[in-house]
Amino acid sequence: MIEGIGIDVVDIARFQESLDRTPAMRERIFTEREALLKVSSLAARFAAKEALVKALDARDLFSWHDAEVINQESGKPAFIFTGALAARVAELKVHLTLSHDAGIASAMVVIERI
């Protein structure tokens, strides 16, 4: 059964401007592994985390570093959860898709009860 759906879209150029204007933002939002990626991938991961919060309706539990976006060997994106967020999603299946093209990064999250 579907528990929630979230989507978010990020303008990559505006996101780069935000990172340039506020350098600490990169460290605050992204894990060490994520922070090494190029800006289009960072924007997509930011969108993924925002979409996750919307799908879970869990702003109160959310910590940026507790939801790391990785790529599986197949290339498919997935979350690694830690902290309070890991407990919240323990009995849920979290589906994630990312895209970035034409200056826009987007993410969609579907939460399913298992």
Long-range contacts (C-beta under 8 A, 24 or more apart in sequence): 1-112, 1-113, 2-110, 2-111, 2-112, 2-113, 3-55, 3-92, 3-111, 3-112, 3-113, 4-54, 4-55, 4-56, 4-57, 4-109, 4-110, 4-111, 5-54, 5-55, 5-108, 5-109, 5-110, 5-111, 6-50, 6-51, 6-52, 6-53, 6-54, 6-55, 6-56, 6-108, 6-109, 6-111, 7-51, 7-54, 7-106, 7-107, 7-108, 7-109, 8-46, 8-47, 8-48, 8-50, 8-51, 8-54, 8-106, 8-107, 9-47, 9-104, 9-105, 9-106, 10-43, 10-44, 10-46, 10-47, 10-104, 10-105, 10-106, 11-43, 11-103, 11-104, 12-39, 12-40, 12-43, 12-100, 12-103, 12-104, 12-105, 13-103, 15-39, 15-42, 15-43, 15-46, 15-105, 16-43, 28-64, 29-64, 30-64, 30-65, 31-65, 31-68, 33-68, 33-70, 34-68, 34-69, 40-100, 40-105, 41-100, 43-100, 43-105, 44-69, 44-98, 44-99, 44-100, 44-105, 44-106, 44-107, 45-69, 45-98, 45-107, 46-105, 47-98, 47-105, 47-106, 47-107, 48-77, 48-79, 48-96, 48-98, 48-107, 48-109, 50-107, 51-96, 51-107, 51-108, 51-109, 52-79, 52-94, 52-96, 52-109, 54-109, 55-94, 55-109, 55-110, 55-111, 56-88, 56-89, 56-111, 58-85, 58-88, 61-85, 61-88, 69-96, 69-98
